[in-house]
Amino acid sequence: MTCDALVIGGGIAGASVAYALTRKHWRVTVIDAGMHTASHVPSALVNPVRGQSGGVDARAPEGMALTWALVRDLAAQGYAVPHARSGVVRPLPDDRTRARFERNLPETLPHHWLDHNQRPKALAGHWPHALQLPGGGWLDGQALCRALLKASGASLVKARATAWDAQTVTLHDGTLLKAQAVVWCGGSVGSTWAGEDATHRMGTLLTLERAASKVPLSFGAYLAPAAQGGVLGATFEAPAKHWVPPQLPLNSLSWLLGKGAALSNLETLSVTGRWTGSRLSGLQAGKDAHGVWRLSGLSSKGFLLGPLLAFELAAQVRAAPPLRGG
Ligand SMILES: Cc1cc2nc3c(=O)[nH]c(=O)nc-3n(C[C@H](O)[C@H](O)[C@H](O)COP(=O)(O)OP(=O)(O)OC[C@H]3O[C@@H](n4cnc5c(N)ncnc54)[C@H](O)[C@@H]3O)c2cc1C
């Protein structure tokens, strides 16, 4: 039997769910407002060792493997996603931070501590330690979402959904869509549109005329290659209860430039543009009390865990019982 699903949101969560469901022979329609998609980050790290705490999600190796496998499968189907599985280098400022990272690193996660002569030339010389994570890398978030949506064969509806339940979605113009399952993947902006209180964090990437380093460098902020040139970025604004329109206060810009300059010499690089987005914390993956399936709150791990969690959710999605009288 072929089932129909409506997926709200076409970021990495929704696009991956659509791709996974169509692999299970579901007919999928993706409804996306086409606005404020955090997943359109010009260059996202696939980085298993997080932030300045060095925390490693137990599912990071599995998630990373699935993301790269997807990129490879899409390329085999003719959908190129700019990326490089180049590894990621995490320079660390002191012995205490190294000790913390070492405590968190599982033996199963390939990693090397680099001597000074093994480090990327672009990395500034003052860092006492540098951890290399050979399984990581960077990818173009927008290109990956676009490729997943196209390869899924899902129908796309560019509209904002204003109401939904286990089997219907109402669009802002009053159109009612019906299906056997509804999956909500609305991300940061969608959570606020839905009237939820949650934790949102805004960040900015400056796009650069060329990459400062071929291998992504990350501590505080990250420098990475992109499809064109490179980026300097971070998610650094104070957490907020709601999504707010993109902004880049001058003191944030100055903070970002300082973090970038600590990683590498940026003096000869020019900025070509700016991308600002907001991410949602508080992972939710499963069915809610109203029978609507949901994948959201991917936080800073959208490309590390998003596809893995989407495939797992798609494996659970079942047709809702028929509506009474329907
Ligand atoms: C500055 C920054 C840097 C980041 N860097 C990284 C990184 O290096 N590595 C990494 O793994 N992650 C990174 N992230 C996090 C990552 O981008 C997010 O975790 C991920 O993109 C969230 O994906 P999503 O699909 O849940 O939401 P989104 O990508 O935000 O997609 C939600 C979509 O749903 C649509 N939508 C919402 N509500 C509705 C509605 N009612 N009707 C119709 N459409 C709707 C929106 O328009 C949007 O297109 C970064 C985030 C930011 C902000």
The ligand as an SDF file (V2000), in Angstrom:
LIG
                    3D

 53 58  0  0  0  0  0  0  0  0999 V2000
   25.1630   30.1890   12.3670 C   0  0  0  0  0  0  0  0  0  0  0  0
   24.8880   28.7200   12.4060 C   0  0  0  0  0  0  0  0  0  0  0  0
   25.9060   27.8180   12.1640 C   0  0  0  0  0  0  0  0  0  0  0  0
   25.6510   26.4440   12.2120 C   0  0  0  0  0  0  0  0  0  0  0  0
   26.6830   25.5940   11.9520 N   0  0  0  0  0  0  0  0  0  0  0  0
   26.4480   24.2530   11.9860 C   0  0  0  0  0  0  0  0  0  0  0  0
   27.4940   23.3560   11.7070 C   0  0  0  0  0  0  0  0  0  0  0  0
   28.6220   23.7600   11.4330 O   0  0  0  0  0  0  0  0  0  0  0  0
   27.2290   22.0270   11.7570 N   0  0  0  0  0  0  0  0  0  0  0  0
   25.9820   21.5510   12.0750 C   0  0  0  0  0  0  0  0  0  0  0  0
   25.7920   20.3200   12.0920 O   0  0  0  0  0  0  0  0  0  0  0  0
   24.9680   22.3940   12.3610 N   0  0  0  0  0  0  0  0  0  0  0  0
   25.1770   23.7270   12.3250 C   0  0  0  0  0  0  0  0  0  0  0  0
   24.1740   24.5880   12.6150 N   0  0  0  0  0  0  0  0  0  0  0  0
   22.8820   24.0370   13.0690 C   0  0  0  0  0  0  0  0  0  0  0  0
   22.0260   23.5880   11.9150 C   0  0  0  0  0  0  0  0  0  0  0  0
   21.9990   24.5960   10.9410 O   0  0  0  0  0  0  0  0  0  0  0  0
   20.6150   23.2710   12.4380 C   0  0  0  0  0  0  0  0  0  0  0  0
   20.6860   22.2990   13.4660 O   0  0  0  0  0  0  0  0  0  0  0  0
   19.7370   22.6700   11.3490 C   0  0  0  0  0  0  0  0  0  0  0  0
   19.8780   23.3730   10.1490 O   0  0  0  0  0  0  0  0  0  0  0  0
   18.2740   22.6750   11.7570 C   0  0  0  0  0  0  0  0  0  0  0  0
   17.5570   22.0710   10.7030 O   0  0  0  0  0  0  0  0  0  0  0  0
   15.9900   21.9690   10.7210 P   0  0  0  0  0  0  0  0  0  0  0  0
   15.6150   21.2570    9.4730 O   0  0  0  0  0  0  0  0  0  0  0  0
   15.5120   21.4390   12.0200 O   0  0  0  0  0  0  0  0  0  0  0  0
   15.4480   23.4910   10.6580 O   0  0  0  0  0  0  0  0  0  0  0  0
   15.5930   24.5640    9.5010 P   0  0  0  0  0  0  0  0  0  0  0  0
   16.7730   24.3130    8.6600 O   0  0  0  0  0  0  0  0  0  0  0  0
   15.4850   25.9070   10.1420 O   0  0  0  0  0  0  0  0  0  0  0  0
   14.3320   24.3000    8.5730 O   0  0  0  0  0  0  0  0  0  0  0  0
   13.0210   24.5940    8.9750 C   0  0  0  0  0  0  0  0  0  0  0  0
   12.2090   24.9480    7.7160 C   0  0  0  0  0  0  0  0  0  0  0  0
   10.8390   24.8580    8.0380 O   0  0  0  0  0  0  0  0  0  0  0  0
   10.1580   25.9280    7.4430 C   0  0  0  0  0  0  0  0  0  0  0  0
    8.9480   26.1150    8.2470 N   0  0  0  0  0  0  0  0  0  0  0  0
    8.8610   26.3100    9.5720 C   0  0  0  0  0  0  0  0  0  0  0  0
    7.5820   26.3980    9.9680 N   0  0  0  0  0  0  0  0  0  0  0  0
    6.8320   26.2590    8.8520 C   0  0  0  0  0  0  0  0  0  0  0  0
    5.4380   26.3100    8.5990 C   0  0  0  0  0  0  0  0  0  0  0  0
    4.5580   26.5010    9.5810 N   0  0  0  0  0  0  0  0  0  0  0  0
    5.0130   26.1670    7.3240 N   0  0  0  0  0  0  0  0  0  0  0  0
    5.9080   25.9520    6.3070 C   0  0  0  0  0  0  0  0  0  0  0  0
    7.2480   25.9330    6.5060 N   0  0  0  0  0  0  0  0  0  0  0  0
    7.7070   26.0870    7.7490 C   0  0  0  0  0  0  0  0  0  0  0  0
   11.1420   27.0900    7.5250 C   0  0  0  0  0  0  0  0  0  0  0  0
   10.8150   28.0960    6.5890 O   0  0  0  0  0  0  0  0  0  0  0  0
   12.4460   26.3600    7.2000 C   0  0  0  0  0  0  0  0  0  0  0  0
   12.6740   26.3320    5.8130 O   0  0  0  0  0  0  0  0  0  0  0  0
   24.3560   25.9680   12.5300 C   0  0  0  0  0  0  0  0  0  0  0  0
   23.3270   26.8780   12.7650 C   0  0  0  0  0  0  0  0  0  0  0  0
   23.5690   28.2410   12.6970 C   0  0  0  0  0  0  0  0  0  0  0  0
   22.4460   29.2050   12.9370 C   0  0  0  0  0  0  0  0  0  0  0  0
  1  2  1  0
  2  3  1  0
  2 52  2  0
  3  4  2  0
  4  5  1  0
  4 50  1  0
  5  6  2  0
  6  7  1  0
  6 13  1  0
  7  8  2  0
  7  9  1  0
  9 10  1  0
 10 11  2  0
 10 12  1  0
 12 13  2  0
 13 14  1  0
 14 15  1  0
 14 50  1  0
 15 16  1  0
 16 17  1  0
 16 18  1  0
 18 19  1  0
 18 20  1  0
 20 21  1  0
 20 22  1  0
 22 23  1  0
 23 24  1  0
 24 25  2  0
 24 26  1  0
 24 27  1  0
 27 28  1  0
 28 29  2  0
 28 30  1  0
 28 31  1  0
 31 32  1  0
 32 33  1  0
 33 34  1  0
 33 48  1  0
 34 35  1  0
 35 36  1  0
 35 46  1  0
 36 37  1  0
 36 45  1  0
 37 38  2  0
 38 39  1  0
 39 40  1  0
 39 45  2  0
 40 41  1  0
 40 42  2  0
 42 43  1  0
 43 44  2  0
 44 45  1  0
 46 47  1  0
 46 48  1  0
 48 49  1  0
 50 51  2  0
 51 52  1  0
 52 53  1  0
M  END
$$$$
